[in-house]
Amino acid sequence: MERQVFEQLSFWRDEVPDYPCPSCDRGTLKLKGPLLSEFTAQTNRHKDEEWFDWEEHGEFVFSGTLICGSCTEPFFIVGDGHPEPDVYEDEDGRPCQSLFSSHNVKYVQPHLRLIDYPGELSDEFKAQINSAFALYFSNPSACCNGIRCAVEVLLTEWGVPLKSADDRYLPLGKRLNLLPEKYAEYRELLVAVKWLGNSGSHADQSFSHKNALDGFEMLEHVLSKAYDRLGPRLSAMAEQINAHKGPVRR
């Protein structure tokens, strides 16, 4: 996951972060044409009053088009913003201040893909994780709850029962205790994702985008290990070569 890129939730002027293209996995998204913005009705209503301060009270909404520099796939970006001061020194070293627009990203459509996941996973898992992707910018708590839902689907794919013997749905915590030995090493990471998802469900006021990124990052690590086909093969190959102290005939 390109965490540093997705931690950029806002930008100045037209300097959109280099979000990776989810369509081709090669290019980055670049702004096509100018951003379109409009001041809110409240800003227009009060902007000429004596008490009005642009830095404190000015608000606008914006939209724009992003294009992948590699595959040319188009995306729409939508959000809100406000003027922020930019303090600098002029040619004579005197302090100056200008106001520039700070843009907060709320939606990108089609949504970005924050982590990679194996293509062999079910359509249900993909639907859940894609829903979490779509919510990341606008609602990080709901996003993390979506990651938790993806873990529920993952456990079902791993053979963990969804219901108890008396046909009652098992809570995620109990299901994690039933992980097969093959997947037991991932329990602690998935328990952490569960706690983050629980906090997201309860609308925790302290919840942040960084918490959602933590959930994505832990889940991506679990998936990369659990579905690693190359690592075990290379380990077995190395064991054979070491045993023979040289090349092994195949």
C-alpha atoms as one frame of an Amber mdcrd trajectory, in Angstrom:
protein
   0.000   0.000   0.000   1.271   3.459  -0.878   0.393   4.783   2.559   2.131
   8.148   2.246   0.104   8.965  -0.864  -3.246   8.038   0.690  -2.440  10.043
   3.810  -2.693  13.135   1.596  -6.319  14.072   2.116  -6.055  17.660   0.906
  -4.038  19.768  -1.522  -3.363  23.401  -2.400  -4.297  25.098  -5.635  -4.354
  22.353  -8.302  -1.591  20.175  -6.840  -3.565  16.906  -6.655  -1.628  14.067
  -4.952  -0.169  11.363  -7.207  -2.852   8.794  -6.518  -2.106   5.446  -8.238
  -4.456   4.372 -11.015  -6.595   1.380  -9.948  -7.356   0.540 -13.558  -3.874
  -0.214 -14.914  -1.697  -0.273 -11.745   1.013   1.589 -13.649   0.181   5.258
 -13.983  -0.757   8.030 -11.587  -3.758  10.332 -11.805  -3.219  13.862 -13.098
  -5.608  16.789 -13.202  -7.180  17.402 -16.601  -8.209  21.009 -17.012  -9.068
  23.421 -14.190 -10.915  22.551 -11.019 -14.472  23.879 -10.929 -15.438  25.491
  -7.629 -18.344  27.446  -6.169 -18.610  29.259  -2.850 -21.302  27.927  -0.553
 -24.560  29.857  -0.217 -23.619  30.859   3.328 -20.277  32.247   2.165 -21.938
  34.273  -0.609 -24.579  35.511   1.815 -22.132  36.853   4.400 -18.945  37.658
   2.472 -19.618  41.431   2.395 -20.366  41.761   6.096 -17.830  43.449   8.383
 -17.262  40.440  10.626 -16.631  38.057   7.703 -13.075  36.704   7.470 -12.196
  34.650   4.391  -9.720  32.454   6.225 -12.162  31.653   9.016 -15.538  31.681
   7.279 -14.931  31.137   3.556 -16.064  27.745   2.237 -16.462  26.267  -1.242
 -17.161  22.985  -3.021 -15.175  21.748  -6.014 -15.025  19.064  -8.685 -12.545
  18.105 -11.347 -11.450  15.422 -13.777  -8.388  13.248 -13.277  -6.751  11.219
 -16.040  -4.334   8.333 -15.680  -1.037   9.237 -17.323  -0.626   5.663 -18.552
  -3.991   4.174 -19.571  -5.962   7.487 -19.836  -8.787   6.161 -17.618 -10.886
   9.148 -16.414 -11.897   9.812 -12.802 -13.964  12.489 -11.093 -12.728  14.091
  -7.881 -15.133  15.977  -5.583 -14.695  17.760  -2.282 -14.846  20.966  -0.307
 -12.352  23.548   0.858 -11.516  26.926   2.315  -8.905  29.664   1.844  -5.688
  29.230   3.832  -2.840  31.717   4.326   0.513  31.262   2.646   3.186  33.261
   4.479   6.373  34.027   2.556   9.090  36.655   2.145   9.292  38.992  -0.818
  12.486  39.947  -2.678  13.429  42.403   0.104  12.902  39.813   2.857   9.673
  41.359   4.102   6.951  38.949   5.309   3.944  38.698   3.003   0.750  36.701
   3.070  -1.574  35.460   0.361  -4.662  33.287   0.493  -4.702  30.050  -1.474
  -7.438  27.480  -1.762  -7.044  24.319   0.309  -9.031  21.416  -1.196 -10.260
  18.469   0.895 -10.904  15.281  -1.082 -14.270  13.647  -0.302 -14.894  11.309
  -3.228 -13.060   9.865  -6.219 -15.182   8.036  -8.792 -14.376   5.337  -9.810
 -12.945   4.720  -6.336  -9.235   4.204  -5.782  -7.774   0.866  -4.675  -5.861
   1.319  -1.445  -4.440  -2.215  -1.185  -3.769  -5.160  -3.456  -5.597  -8.425
  -2.920  -5.422 -11.844  -4.619  -7.662 -12.238  -7.642  -8.743 -15.675  -6.446
 -10.778 -14.235  -3.581 -14.563 -14.391  -3.915 -16.755 -11.751  -5.506 -18.344
 -11.193  -2.086 -14.971 -10.325  -0.547 -14.155  -8.006  -3.453 -17.521  -6.258
  -3.080 -16.916  -5.658   0.631 -13.367  -4.372   0.265 -14.321  -2.168  -2.691
 -17.096  -0.619  -0.594 -14.476   0.165   2.043 -12.247   1.765  -0.605 -15.104
   3.991  -1.767 -15.766   5.275   1.777 -12.167   6.050   2.716 -12.062   9.799
   1.999 -15.581  10.719   3.100 -16.144   8.432   6.098 -13.102   6.643   7.577
 -15.105   5.052  10.400 -17.587   3.450   7.973 -14.607   2.519   5.804 -13.014
   0.579   8.658 -16.295  -1.128   9.420 -16.263  -2.224   5.765 -12.787  -3.701
   6.259 -14.169  -5.641   9.225 -16.981  -6.985   7.036 -14.377  -8.110   4.495
 -12.635 -10.065   7.275 -15.942 -11.800   8.065 -16.174 -12.945   4.438 -12.512
 -13.996   4.456 -13.077 -16.252   7.486 -15.978 -17.928   5.709 -13.699 -18.616
   2.730 -11.180 -20.121   5.150 -13.758 -22.571   6.449 -14.621 -20.836   9.722
 -18.298 -21.458  10.554 -20.652 -18.499  10.432 -23.149 -20.033  12.869 -22.977
 -22.091  16.043 -24.353 -25.596  16.466 -27.704 -24.104  17.574 -27.915 -22.015
  14.371 -26.955 -18.684  15.970 -24.597 -16.284  14.236 -21.158 -16.251  15.826
 -19.568 -12.862  16.650 -16.331 -12.129  14.834 -14.251 -12.500  18.005 -15.413
 -16.098  18.497 -14.937 -16.875  14.814 -11.334 -15.690  15.024 -10.773 -18.175
  17.849 -11.889 -20.921  15.456  -9.281 -20.170  12.786  -7.803 -23.357  11.289
  -4.194 -24.049  12.254  -3.130 -23.065   8.741  -4.251 -19.482   9.394  -3.728
 -19.253  13.169  -0.650 -17.024  12.812  -2.827 -14.212  11.425  -5.231 -14.136
  14.380  -3.665 -11.203  16.248  -3.593  -9.002  13.156  -7.213  -9.805  12.332
  -8.277  -9.216  15.938  -6.745  -5.739  15.656  -8.752  -5.128  12.473 -11.852
  -6.273  14.341 -11.297  -3.705  17.123 -10.844  -0.934  14.568 -14.030  -2.010
  12.818 -15.917  -2.062  16.109 -14.809   1.511  16.833 -15.926   2.528  13.356
 -19.367   1.001  13.994 -19.767   3.047  17.178 -18.921   6.358  15.486 -15.884
   6.926  17.673 -15.158  10.674  17.529 -11.406  10.051  17.745 -11.431   7.827
  14.658  -9.218   9.066  11.820  -8.125   8.224   8.299  -4.881   6.871   9.758
  -6.909   4.285  11.687  -8.525   3.163   8.441  -5.109   2.935   6.785  -3.912
   0.801   9.706  -6.776  -1.601   9.042  -6.043  -1.754   5.324  -2.339  -2.275
   5.916  -2.827  -5.137   8.366  -5.337  -6.865   6.102  -3.049  -6.496   3.089
  -0.192  -8.075   5.051  -2.385 -11.030   6.033  -3.510 -11.566   2.440   0.014
 -11.318   1.046   1.197 -13.999   3.477  -1.824 -16.302   3.351  -1.925 -16.366
  -0.455   1.829 -16.363  -1.021   2.571 -19.061  -3.580   6.155 -18.059  -4.333
   7.585 -17.978  -0.805   6.967 -21.647   0.130   8.243 -22.845  -3.254  11.458
 -20.848  -2.911  11.971 -22.067   0.663  11.617 -25.675  -0.474  13.991 -25.019
  -3.353  16.579 -23.500  -1.019  16.268 -26.469   1.355  16.971 -28.917  -1.464
  19.938 -26.937  -2.775  21.391 -26.618   0.721  20.958 -30.350   1.343  22.813
 -31.172  -1.890  25.260 -28.295  -1.427  24.749 -27.473  -5.070  22.276 -27.676
  -7.971  19.417 -30.171  -7.778  18.435 -32.161 -10.849  14.754 -31.893 -11.790
